Amino acid sequence: MKNLVTGATGHIGNVLVKELLKRGESVRAFVLPGEDLSPLAGLEIEIVEGNILDPLSIRPALEGIDCVFHLAGIISIMPGQDPIVHDVNVNGTKNIVKEAHAAGIKRFVYTSSIHAFKRMPFGVTIDESVPIDPESTIAAYDRSKAEATLAVQAETKLGFPAVIVCPTGVIGPYDYKNSELGILIHGWMEHRVDFLIEGNYDFVDVRDVVQGIIAARDRGTAGQIYILSGELVRVIDIWRMVKELVNVKSLLIQIPTKLAYFSANFVQFYYKLAKSKPRLTSYSIETLHTNAVINNQKARKSLGYSPRSLKQTLEDTVNWWIAEKKLQRVRTKH
């Protein structure tokens, strides 16, 4: 089978490409012009440049393709409106869906997010019966993933063979572009003083998400959504596991939630002025204090989905960061 992967250099994307190659499948990566391709270095794949905001550039990438895995998008933990997030995540998805349908693609898998669902009060288990919420007031990212999800579902009613998966908080090795939690884990491996915010969330191994994505292609029903969740865990417990794995003792300072919210208001302003990647926002704090009791039984039963333990994920992640740091030192010397 010949596959097109958008967002191929991202965390999920590069792991997906590697898994497809491991299975003996052909991969074409759809990347932005001039994009850093180091996460795909050494892989026998075809590279096609283009932009999901430009339908004309999508068409050549679809030639001869059997399945499209659409992962390209912008992840943002900033609250409020963001036209760029909406444009890429919603309009970009609509563009590639329209072009893929016109090209007669046999299968389309859209990687949405658990944040596309309406946030539910404590005491309610979140599963696929919870409504998608395009009117969310939480953040532009949540609204964009919800709108894009509904757009994909609408196209399936016209005969488009698309399946949707919704991962929770993705962590794991091969995090070349430094996700928010990846940066934290890397820092915890070395820091002697750590600042933590109280809270918990559901985190899932990137490799298990990839297995779920491929299973959705092979076994999923068109128009259906499958939640790919992992394990509900407190942030402090992740911190403790990382410290045990690297055998580093650190001073832990836990920031009270009210103080964290207060600080976030100023920090967010700084991020916008500096145009830097945010680490702490009111959105990220709220996410750690929202209901994250999530059910993945539909994916287990329909797709054979079976996520590994968080402990194994963290062990592999720490080992990957150690190996990657050694490689970076070697590259620097040469």
N, C-alpha and C positions, 0 to 999 in steps of 0.2 A: 504494500500500500504506500502511496506517495502522499506525504503530509506537508501542509503549510503551517508554520508556527509563527504567529505574531507575538511580539514581546519576548522573543527567543533569548535575549541576553539577560532577562530578569531572573529573579531567584527561582520561581517555579519554571519559567521558560527554559533555562539552561539545563535544569534537571530533567525536564520532559524530553528535550532534544536528545540528551544522552541515553535515556531509557528507550526511546524509539529506535535509536541506532543499535542499542544492545539487542533489541528484538529483531534486527535485520531489516528494519523499515527505512524507506527513503525520506529525507527531511529537507525541506526548503525553508530557510529562515527569512522572514520579512522584517527588514530593519530600516531604521531611519538613515538617511544619507550622512555619512561621517560618524555614525554611532560607534562607540567603543565595543569591539567584538572580542575582547580578551576572554570573557566567560565561555566563548565557543572555540577558543584556540585549539588547533590540532584535530578538530572534528571533521569528518568527511561529509560535509553538507553543502548545499547550494545556497548562496547568499543572493537575495534580491533586495535592492533598495527601493524604498517608497514611503508613503505616509498614509495612514488610514483616513486622514482628513482629505486626501486627494483620490477620489474614485478612479481616475484615469491611471494612477500608479498601481492600483490594486489589481486591475485586470490582467496584466502580464504575469503577475505572481500566482494567479489562480490557474494558469494554463497547465493542463495535465495533472491537476491535483485531485485526489480522492476525498481527503478529509482536511478540514481547517480547524486548528486549535487556536482560538482567539484569546490571547492573554494581554495584548498591548493595552496600556492604560496608565493613568496617573493615580498613584496612591497618595492621599493627603490626610494628615491628622489636624489640619487647621480648621477651626469652626467657621461658620458663615458662608457667604457666597464666594464662588470662584469660577468665572466664566471659562477659564482654560480647562479646568477639571471637567466641567460639563461638556465642553466641545469635544475633547478627546474621548472621554468615557462613553458619552451618549451618541453624539453625531458620528464619531469614528466607528463605533460599533454598528450603527445603522448603515453606514456606508459599506462596510465589509459584508454585512448580512445581505444587503441588497445585491451586491456584486457576486457573492457566492451563490445566491439563489439563481441569479440569471445565468451563471456559468454551469449550473447543474451539479454542484458539489454533492457528493453522496452522503456526507456526514459533516456536521458542524458542532463543535463543542465550545461553549462560551463559559469562561471562568469568571463568574460574578463574585459575590462576597456575602458573608453572613450579615454584613451591614446593609444589605438590600432589604432585609426583613424589618418589619415594624418592631421597635424595641418594646418588649413586653415586661410587665411588672413582675416582681419576685413572686414565686409560687407557681408561675406558668412555665411549662417546659417548651422550649422553642424547637419546632420542627417545621416541615414543609407546609403544614396547614396554616401557619402564621402568614398573614398577608404581606405582600411586597409593598413598600411604603415610599412612593415617589414624592410624597408631600412632607417627608421628614424635615424637621426644623433643626436637627442636630448638626449637620454639616453638608457641604457640597458633595463630598465623596459618597456619603450614604445615598443622597438623592440621585446622584449620577448612576450608581450601580443599580439602583431600583428601576430607574427609567430605562436603562439599557436592557435589563432583564425582561421587562415588560415588552420592549420592542422586539426582542428575540422571540419571545413567546407568541407575540402577535403574528410574526412571520411564519411560525410553524402552523398556524391555522390556515395558511395559504399553501401548505404542502412542503414547507422548508424543513429538512430533516435535522433540526437542531436540538441539542440537549444542553442543559445548564447545570453547572456545579457551583456550590457556594462553600468555599473553605472558611474556616475560622482564622485565628491568628497563626500565620505560617512561620515556622522556625526550622532550623536545621542547617546542615553543611551546604557548601557551594553557594554561600551568600556573598558573591563577589561585589555586589553593589551596596552592601551594608544597609540592611533593613533596620528599622528602629530597634527591635529587640536584639538583632544581631550585634548592633553597636554596643548595646548594654552588656550582653554576654561577654563580648570581647573585652570590654572595660573591666568587668567583674573578675576576669581572669588575672588582672594585673594590679588593680587599684588596692591601695592600703586603707583608703577611706571611701565608703560608698554611701550615697544618699538614695533612699528608697521611698516610694509612695505606696501607701497601703492599697490593697485591691487584689482582684483575681480576674482570670479570664480563661477561655478555652483555647489551648494552643495545640497545633497539629504539625507533624513532621512533613516537610516539603516533599519527601520521597513518597509518603503515603498519599498526599494530595495528587501527585503525579500518577500513582497507580489508580486512584479513583477517577482521574480525568480520562485515562485510557480505557478503563472499564466502562465509563459512561459512553464512550464512543462505541464500544463493542457490544454492550448489553443494555444501555439506557434506552428509554422510550422517548421519542420526539415530543418536545413540548414540556417534558417533566424537569423538575428541579431536584437535585440531590445535594444534601448537606454533607460536607466532608469535614467533620469535627474530630477533635482528639481527646484531650483531657483537661478538665477544669482544675486549675491550680493557682495557688496564691503566688504573687510575685516574689515574696520573701522566701518561699520554698524553692523557687527556681534559683534564686541567689545562693541559698545554702547548698544546693546540689552542685552548682558550678564551683563554689569554693572548695567543696570536698574533692571534686575531680582534679582540681589543680593544686590542692593542698596549700592554699594561700589564706592566711588569716587577715581579716580586715576589720576596721572599725565600722560598724553599721549605724547610720543616723537615719531614722525614719521620720519623714516629713508629714506632719498632720495634714489631713485632707483639706481643711479650711485654708491653711497656710499655702498649700500647693495651688489651690484655685486662685487665691489672691496673687501669688507670684506669677501664675500663668498669664494673667492679664497684661503684665508688663513684658514678660518674655515674648509673647506673641507679637507685640508691637516691635520688639527688637528684631525678630525673625523677618518681619515684613520690610523693615528698613535695610537690614543687612542682606536681604534676599538669600538667606542661608536655610539649610534644612532644619526644621524644628525638631526638638527633642521632647519638649514638655509643652502641652497645650491643654486648655480646658476640655477639649474633645477627648484627648487621650486619658485624662483623669476620669472623665465621666464614663468612658468605656470600661475602665477597670472597676467601676462601682455600679455597673448596670447588671441586670440579670443575664448570666451566661450559662444557664443550665440548658444544654443543647443536646438534642437527640439525633443520632445518625443511623437509626435502625433501618430507614428506607434504603440508604446506600448499602448497608450491610446485607440486607436481604436481596435487593435487586442487582447489586453490582459486585457482591462478594468483597466489599470494602472491609478492611481490618487494620486499623491504625496501631502502630507499635506504642510501647510505653514511653512516657516523656523522659524517663531516666535514660533510656537507650538513646533517645534523640539528643539529649544534652551531652552524653558521653561522646557520641560521634561528632557533634558540633564542636566541642572543645578540642578534640583531636584534629579536626579539620583546620581550625583556626591556628593551632600550633604548627601544623605542616605548612599551611599557607604563609605564615609569618617567616618560616625558614626559607621558603621559595622566594619571597619578596626580598629577603636579604641577599640571596644568591643573584637575583636579577639586578639588584642595586650595584653589586660588586662588578658585574659584567656590563 
